[in-house]
Amino acid sequence: MNEEDAFPKTSANYAALSPVSFLRRASGVFPSHPAVIYGDRRYTWRDIHDRACRLANALRRLGIKEGDTVSMLAANTPELFEAHFGVPMAGAVLNTINIRLDVATIAHILGHSRCKLLIADTQFSPALKAALAAHGDITVIDIVDDCAVLKPGEGERLGKMTYDELLDLGTADTPPPQPQDEWDAIALNYTSGTSGLPKGVLYHHRGAYLMSLGTVAAWGLPQHARYLYTVPMFHCNGWCHAWTLAIVAGTAVCIRQIGAKAIFEAIAEHRISHFGGAPIVLSLLVNAPEEERRAFDWPVRVMTAGAPPPAAILEKCQALGLDIMHVYGLTETFGHVVQCAWQDSWDALDFPAQAAMKARQGIAFPTTDDVRVAVPGTTDPISPNGEELGEVLIRGNTVMKGYFRDAQATQQAFQGGWFHSGDLAVRHPDGYIEIKDRLKDIVISGGENISSVEVETVLYRYPAVALAAVVARPNDKWGEVPCAFIELKEGAQATEADIIAFCREHLAGFKVPKSVVFTGLPKTATGKIQKHVLRQRARELQ
Amino acid sequence: MNEEDAFPKTSANYAALSPVSFLRRASGVFPSHPAVIYGDRRYTWRDIHDRACRLANALRRLGIKEGDTVSMLAANTPELFEAHFGVPMAGAVLNTINIRLDVATIAHILGHSRCKLLIADTQFSPALKAALAAHGDITVIDIVDDCAVLKPGEGERLGKMTYDELLDLGTADTPPPQPQDEWDAIALNYTSGTSGLPKGVLYHHRGAYLMSLGTVAAWGLPQHARYLYTVPMFHCNGWCHAWTLAIVAGTAVCIRQIGAKAIFEAIAEHRISHFGGAPIVLSLLVNAPEEERRAFDWPVRVMTAGAPPPAAILEKCQALGLDIMHVYGLTETFGHVVQCAWQDSWDALDFPAQAAMKARQGIAFPTTDDVRVAVPGTTDPISPNGEELGEVLIRGNTVMKGYFRDAQATQQAFQGGWFHSGDLAVRHPDGYIEIKDRLKDIVISGGENISSVEVETVLYRYPAVALAAVVARPNDKWGEVPCAFIELKEGAQATEADIIAFCREHLAGFKVPKSVVFTGLPKTATGKIQKHVLRQRARELQ
């Protein structure tokens, strides 16, 4: 060891990276600047800080300890926003659950995550009540939201207290800084993988901090950005934007239900400068009827992900005043780690050529260590000729710690020192990547990942089914929908309606196949179903 | 240890933070975008990357090893810019030396830093030649710049080869990533402290990386910012801006000599969007004669530091189209860690009140863990009432590793887990700090720190001097100039001209007292010179 290395880290020159620090600063510097707007509710950065402190202190009072999992089943409301700070402040791990999941999956997540306490919006009580049947030991807190438009059966209180009562248990004293180690977990996000069972993606404080700074730099997020939270906070912690907004003391406008009318209203009334969403959200906007639209005369910057934005949508977005940046990432990478950064030389291109450029996923984020397209099964880069297909590999500080309680899957995902995305791409001569297909059989419908294996597992439980394969079928509205190809047992009979009804009983609505084709399945010599043949057939279905 | 902590760091999910990674990306994504402009010389980001690789590989070929010090005595030319990447890429530590220093101090730095190799502009050969007399073992490389307007005696080649010949020794292959440990040293910057001897402030890769991202966020630095490098790169590595510009693939316009004409020309011809400088640089601009001015019709954002910008200058800057952000920091904090962030509520103030707000140093940067004003000698916060004086304490990841080869000074600076700035400030009720005085006796003249102790040490060597004290005297042009108060020995005689001539022989020009007062020195009961009395008298001098 040479002399320079002898300098110990002290609290003077070393602080564990954590996005919670951004809230502390925003509250100190811009205490009265609006942080969250939700209907008639308004919170300043000081409010959010104080509420997060109260949440953290209340959780501790209820026995939550360092490393414990606190789950939330909530819409994009202030409670979920502030929990992104309050739960980590308590030293706990925030597990946000997709509100569209079915009972069995919610139950699985509550068990697998070792959830100690669950904060849930009563809108989702019907599914939750059933999911909780096997988890009587979990403390439940109710978010009771007067703004919620509840359907019959929704709104039942399942908890021991309301969220507001929970906050009342805690003082607004700042808890001691968390974490001691920036490698500590901050969040746990379940994603559907190739196997039917969702995997728990564990985020660390270090990654969340760097992801947030990277987004400010790569998206050019200005001081006091006005952000519309259309992206669900249960996906990659809402692309880490709650933490990101604290850096620039921005304002998050939350809405419970996404629709063209609500989005246009929010843009016009709150002078939204930035929002994010899958191309389906853009599609909603450009196809909205005249009466749902609202005019605005400032540029709005939009981050889109989940599927390449189609040229027709890009053109209409541009006419509306939306400036689209296409990004790419996965739950395992804290969200977006690849961006389609604009090149000055594209200014001279005609619109279709520009749209083709924007449809590519792009290049590494400033905070992404490296992105490689590799010969599948290796880490050797493919030739950047725009033709050779390879798997997208990612590495850097905004890649997950690993899969919670699944060392084998973690090891597999990190083989060769890179995270293996399972997506197949080409690399163009300018270095931009363009995703062409998936190694894994995921259907992305309306921005939601659907594991084909999970759906197939249900199909196989239907008595008449011999073989089943689910692939993506292109769909104008949803991007993709699941399409089932089924080989029936000899002599057995079933209709499309039978199959769909059966799936509806056992799967979340968005996972149910929208079309069912009865056919002999194409197989390889070794008997493996040839999904690429079926994908082709699904594309050609009328 | 609970289960979550079991996840090892792998190259998939952990990369040592280093600003070198920003160059790798800028070169890959924006290869043909201009990175550096200097006179007729133009370099793209690919060029800078390739030249930095060649520099790194050449340094290794010359035997430079990990942790070795590579010094540079250079103006703001492309060589110094690219060395900010090339030297760390070689695993070495970049030691930039102030070009205005005297022979003895340069010699001290070369020895104390354990310099192995020195890259020096031949403009500075006169002082360097003398300084090198005691350091025959150092390999010297000459920067030979045709643009340099050399005075008689300047331009002598002292090295074994030119910088261009050095680059020719290296290949453009990317060297393996440095560092393995983000706590490794990246730079060594000597600062004058309270003692006369300069202290070597050691920066780590982690701090340099976070400082750069923090500046993008806090200054709102956009993609492809066009930055005029008026700030010397030998001060806090040019406020870390070479690294920062790589994040946004900006363009650095370098000029050798700062003057109003050169700055206006650069702004107009290169459409400069951002620059930095001490208030004296702003003063140069607003007081420039008409024929040196150039019109520009876009806003230019300016970061100013070193002294509070006076209201009169702020007003004239505003009229010119300069948008000033006042920042504060020290060599020990990688430069700016406190910023006078604008509050919306200030929009309603009249100009004098706005100027008073802007003259305050402000609040913590997003990447600064914390800033405190503490009761001197303690770490207890003073009351934020705008009146109580305390010492500014700073902590976080953008504080130095420590003072090189000075464990005692390091320990003292980090007492109580905070870096002690030595500056006295009040904290206003809104949390903004305003520096009022210095604990240490530094004179800041034209943005340069002058240690009064160092000047006094020279004065004491003059035979007729009994007692000497140097304090700052306010000066319209330089901000402050050193003013010497001297008590002569009984019966001894000296004139102001004698003293100034003596100092000129032993000190760099900017450190020489501009006025000398012969007087009996005011002392405390215990015989300590009362500098605060002298400061007051210096202020009142006609």
Interface residues (C-beta under 8 A of the other chain):
Chain A: N2 E3 E4 D5 A6 F7 K9 T10 S11 A12 N13 Y14 A15 L17 S21 F22 R25 G28 V29 F30 H33 G67 V93 W183 D184 A185 L202 G207 L210 L213 G214 V216 A217 G220 P222 Q223 H224 I247 V248 A341 W342 Q343 D344 I363 A364 P366 T367 D369 I394 R395 G396 N397 V399 M400 K401 G402 F404 R405 A407 T410 A413 F414 G417 W418 F419 G431
Chain B: N2 E3 E4 D5 A6 F7 K9 T10 S11 A12 N13 Y14 A15 L17 S21 F22 R25 G28 V29 F30 H33 G67 V93 D181 W183 D184 A185 L202 G207 L210 L213 G214 V216 A217 G220 P222 Q223 H224 I247 V248 A341 W342 Q343 D344 I363 A364 P366 T367 D369 I394 R395 G396 N397 V399 M400 K401 G402 F404 R405 A407 T410 A413 F414 G417 W418 F419 G431
